[in-house]
Each structure stands twice: as structure tokens, then as C-alpha cells.
Amino acid sequence: MLRNLSSNGALLALANNLSTGTQLDIHIRLPLTGEKWMKYPASVVRTEVGFAAVKFESQRPEFGIPLV
């Protein structure tokens, strides 16, 4: 679950812990009509129990529907 969002990164609440340095894609659904999503490649820069802080690799997202 997204807890905090900025132009450079985000704070995530997680059921499972991640390690610092883990690479992942963050998909954020836009509150618009239809299925509009932003994808940010990111890396974990800080962890606490149940939380991970990630830094976006780019300030420009990719747009599209995430693959499940």
C-alpha cells in the first residue's frame, strides 16, 4: 500500500520485507475515468519492519495497464 508519494520516491507499507537495493516497478493507478496507470522503475533505499522507502529511477513514468 502506498503511504507517501513524492516526485523522487515513495514510502510503501508491505506485508513482506524487502532488502535495500531491491529493484522493482511501482504501479500507481490514477484517479481518472478508465484504467490509467503510471509505472516507475525504483530501488529500495531504506527499510523498516513493514515499510520500504523507494527512490524512482526516473521522474517520468511510463503509462499503461500493469501486467499481472
N, C-alpha and C positions, 0 to 999 in steps of 0.2 A: 504494500500500500504506500502511496506517495504521501509523505508527511510534510515536505517542504520542497519548494522548487525555486531556482534562480536561473539566470541566463548561463551560468557556468556549471551548474550541477544540481543535485537533488539529495534529499535525505529519505531513505526508504525504511519502512518497518517491514521486517521479514520473519517468516516462520522458521527458516533455516539460516544459519550464519554463513557469510561469505568471507573469503580471505582477502586481505589487502592485495591489490594488484589484479584481482579477477576482472576479466574483460566481459562486458555484457551489453546488450541492446535494451534501452529503456523505451517502451512504447507508451505514449500518453494520448488518451482519447480526448479530442477537442469537443467542447460543449456546443457543437453545431448540429444542424439537421443532417442526418445520414451518418455513415461510418467514416469519420475523418480522424486519422491518427498521425502523430508525429513520432519518428524513430530517431533516437540519439544514441550513437555508439558511446560507451562510457567505460570508466575503470573505477574500481573501488579504491578509495584513498584513505578511509578510516572506518573502523568497525567498533561496535559495542554490542552487547548481548541484545539481539532482536532488532538491531539497526545497522544500516550501512550508509555511509556518505559516498556519493559517486561524483566524479568530475566528467563532464561531457567532453568528448574528443573534438567536437566542433560546435560552434554556436548556431549553425544552420542545420536544422533537422531534415530528414528525408520524410516524405509524405506517402501514405498508403496504409492498407489494412495489414496488421501483423499476421504472419503465418503461425498457425497453432500446431 
